[in-house]
Amino acid sequence: MKQENLRNVAIIAHVDHGKTTLVDRLLYAANVFRSNQQVEERVLDSNDQERERGITILSKNISIQYGDTKINVIDTPGHADFGGEVERVLNMADGALLIVDAFEGPMPQTRFVLEHALDQGLRILLVVNKIDRPGARPEEVVDEVFDLMVELGASDEQLDFPVVYASAVNGFARYEFDDGNMDMIPLLDTIIKEIPAPECDPDGPIALQICTVDHSSFVGRIGVGRLHSGTIHKGEQVLVIKNDGTRYNAVMKQVFAFESLGKTEKEEVTAGDIVAVVGVDDADIGDMVTSVDHPVRLDPIKVEEPTMAVVFEASTSPLVGREGDIVGGRQLHERLMKEAESNISMRISDCEDGLGVEVAGRGVLHLSVLMETMRREGFEFQVGRPRVIIKTDEHGHKLEPIEEATVEVPSEYAGKAIEVFGNAGGEMTDMVSRDDQTHLVFKIPSRGTMGLKTRLLNATHGEANMFHHFSEYGAFRGEFAGRKNGSMIAMSTGKSVAYALDTLQQRGKMFVGPGEECYEGMIVGESAKEGDMVVNIEKAKALGNQRSSTADKAIQLTPPTRYTLEEALEYIQDDELVEITPKSIRLRKRLLDHAARMREASKKKG
């Protein structure tokens, strides 16, 4: 039975192609907001970091009531580190809006999300966005998307996709890019017409598969998923079947449907809808909520395993407590264990030596989002260098995570890009030249992606566009050479002096400016040569009685290099740490004392 008054649609796109802005406009078009209501742009990016980074981190569910039809809209992350979110939430949809920039066309990430949507058998509705952009080429982009879908093995039915042209910023959608329409109605009408209504039986046995897990400090875990069959009533007894086959009875304490921007508690929810339930206390992705008398099992949902881990430790910095309110090891442990309850995509556990907590995720960005959240909460802590998670096969051979990296680069820089990847252990698997652009595909160990983007952009004068995602575990490819240049390490605790920095900047690049608080063992710069060097950042000019300090030319300092959190994590070596506070990101040696570092180095040599 088709639920004709219901549509479940996911929105997929490359980063920055405008999908979150498009959702804003659909909400306005469906009169979700009052005419006088003040609403922030990108309403779905409710997380501060989402707004600042311009990316969607968490999938979100909203609904739009258009005429007699309820449209459930699922906004999905576009970044590979959150690719697990994409795969799961597509299970809840019957169709997908594919948003593509009218100037850029399909990008590497478009391929990633589109491939998953086609594999799910979803009906694709192409939205060519930003048609008002200078240089827009909407008709060519439609052809490029068609070619990409053919390449990805789309069915004949999927290749017969409808197209809508839009400018989300200006709030219009069109059947033809030049037909002059100035509202979003054509897109809403096309969704109703082209996205299939869910096929389900409201009177059948309950079949709800949990696709994502929300968390509330009041009610605990909230399971979210599509109700494939049956009707769930508040207070009803159900059977929960875990991924490992464990079964137990539970009571649905609360049931919710999605309405506009939030969840609304209901007495009952029916098949075809995307719903949220409270009562499965240990809800995990893939769990089945089903009828006690007529249990139903659906195909399991694959949850991507973490590939990279980092150790969180309480700060041992001499400056600890000056910028943050929460500095204790116990509070750090409690906060991370709380994260483990609600963040299904991470694996969080105590280190065997008891000195820290290991957090494993999908990549540096995935891990840094948690770190950034915690520093904003007032935490001070330190983390070591991220490491990839190594496995062994049945023969005892080491396996490491391998990524598939896709690069779009001007053809004149293709050789440089290939060289950068080769130095990082990458192997080219495909190369296609189109006009003056070259499309490159590599298989590269996850270790090799650390700092790769920066090196690639430097080699191509900022012209390369790179995207990578986990592909498989493959044979360990040996050790890579680490950072060639050594660190400049402060020899004492005190404020940096301009005269000292002026002298040091001739020997490398500096990470601190004048008047900054530094401490013994802190990394204050990078040497132009190999090997670490201990430096005096407090050295002032000695003044004699023959001339005054004003007789010399004014000191001209190059602005210091400031690393973002992700860049700092990718920069450090095994014996170094990143110190994270609400106000600062500092680099330091694990052993602050120079003599202790020398003893440790001699031990390793011996």
Secondary structure, 3 states (H helix, E strand, C coil): CECCCEEEEEEEECCCCCHHHHHHHHHHHCCCCCCCCCCCCCCCCCCHHHHHHCCCCCCEEEEEEECCEEEEEEECCCCHHHHHHHHHHHCCCCEEEEEEECCCCCCHHHHHHHHHHHHCCCEEEEEEECCCCCCCCHHHHHHHHHHHHHHCCCCHHHHCCCEEEEECCCCEEECCCCCCCCCCHHHHHHHHHHCCCCECECCCCCEEEEEEEEEECCCEEEEEEEEEECEEECCCEEEEECCCCCEEEEECCEEEEEECCEEEEECEEECCCEEEEECCCCCCCCCEEECCCCCCCCCCCCCCCCCEEEEEEECCCCCCCCCCCECCHHHHHHHHHHHHHHCCCCEEEECCCCCCEEEEECCHHHHHHHHHHHHHCCECEEECCCEECCEECCCCCEEEEEEEEEEEEEHHHHHHHHHHHHHCCCEEEEEEEECCEEEEEEEEEHHHHCCHHHHHHHHCCCCCEEEEEEEEEEECCCCCCCCCCCEEEECCCEECCHHHHHHHHHHEEECCCCCCEECCCEEEEEECCCCCEEECCCCCCCCCCCCCHHHCCCCCCCCCCCCCHHHHHHHCCCCEEEEECCCCEEEEECCCCHHHHHHHHHHHHC
